[in-house]
């Protein structure tokens, strides 16, 4: 069983995030493409978690920590997506309610 330390997890998250925070170039990605890519990543995360859970339930040799981590990652990504959606809806309502 692999031991995951908090510094190791933080380093992994930072390394993944830093590559995504780099500028993509001048005007290469529009908002729709970025949102579509993010939603696809959330969907992939949920599908991966579902596959790992199915393997665990089928009796395959899958570590319980791997199952729980996959489920938590999928849950966190979905919750973050919901928060982004809520912020976008709030901004939309604010723009719509502005007087002309």
C-alpha distance (Angstrom), angle and dihedral (degrees) to the residues before:
residue distance angle dihedral
X1 . . .
X2 3.79 . .
X3 3.76 117.2 .
X4 3.79 113.3 -137.3
X5 3.76 115.6 -156.6
X6 3.77 123.2 -161.3
X7 3.79 91.7 -118.0
X8 3.79 91.4 50.1
X9 3.79 91.6 50.9
X10 3.80 91.8 45.7
X11 3.80 90.6 50.4
X12 3.79 91.3 50.0
X13 3.81 92.4 49.5
X14 3.80 91.8 46.6
X15 3.80 92.8 49.9
X16 3.80 91.9 50.2
X17 3.79 93.7 44.5
X18 3.80 96.5 46.3
X19 3.80 92.4 59.4
X20 3.80 90.5 50.9
X21 3.80 93.6 48.1
X22 3.80 93.6 58.8
X23 3.81 114.9 105.1
X24 3.78 112.5 -94.8
X25 3.78 94.6 -146.5
X26 3.76 132.7 -87.3
X27 3.78 110.2 -37.4
X28 3.78 95.8 -31.0
X29 3.80 96.6 134.1
X30 3.75 127.7 44.7
X31 3.78 126.8 -156.7
X32 3.81 94.9 -100.2
X33 3.81 92.1 53.4
X34 3.79 92.6 48.5
X35 3.81 92.5 48.6
X36 3.79 92.3 45.5
X37 3.79 91.2 51.2
X38 3.81 91.7 48.0
X39 3.80 92.4 49.8
X40 3.80 90.8 48.5
X41 3.81 89.9 52.6
X42 3.81 90.7 51.1
X43 3.79 89.9 49.3
X44 3.81 91.6 49.2
X45 3.79 90.2 49.6
X46 3.80 91.2 52.5
X47 3.80 92.5 46.1
X48 3.81 91.4 49.5
X49 3.80 90.9 50.2
X50 3.80 90.8 48.9
X51 3.81 91.0 50.9
X52 3.80 92.2 50.0
X53 3.81 91.4 48.4
X54 3.82 90.8 49.6
X55 3.80 90.5 50.6
X56 3.79 90.5 49.8
X57 3.81 92.1 48.4
X58 3.80 91.0 48.1
X59 3.79 89.1 58.6
X60 3.78 97.9 -108.1
X61 3.76 116.5 151.5
X62 3.81 99.1 -92.7
X63 3.78 122.7 148.5
X64 3.81 114.1 -117.4
X65 3.81 91.3 -134.6
X66 3.80 90.1 55.8
X67 3.81 89.5 52.7
X68 3.79 93.3 48.8
X69 3.81 93.6 45.4
X70 3.80 92.0 50.7
X71 3.80 91.1 49.3
X72 3.80 92.6 47.9
X73 3.81 92.7 47.9
X74 3.81 90.1 51.0
X75 3.79 91.2 46.5
X76 3.80 93.7 48.8
X77 3.79 93.3 47.5
X78 3.80 90.7 49.8
X79 3.81 92.3 48.3
X80 3.80 90.5 49.2
X81 3.81 89.0 51.0
X82 3.79 90.0 52.3
X83 3.80 90.7 51.0
X84 3.80 91.2 51.0
X85 3.79 89.8 49.3
X86 3.80 90.9 50.2
X87 3.81 91.6 50.1
X88 3.80 91.3 48.3
X89 3.80 91.8 50.1
X90 3.78 90.8 48.1
X91 3.80 91.5 50.6
X92 3.81 90.5 47.2
X93 3.81 91.2 51.8
X94 3.80 90.4 48.8
X95 3.80 91.9 51.5
X96 3.80 93.2 45.8
X97 3.80 92.6 49.7
X98 3.81 93.4 51.7
X99 3.77 114.1 111.6
X100 3.78 115.4 -115.5
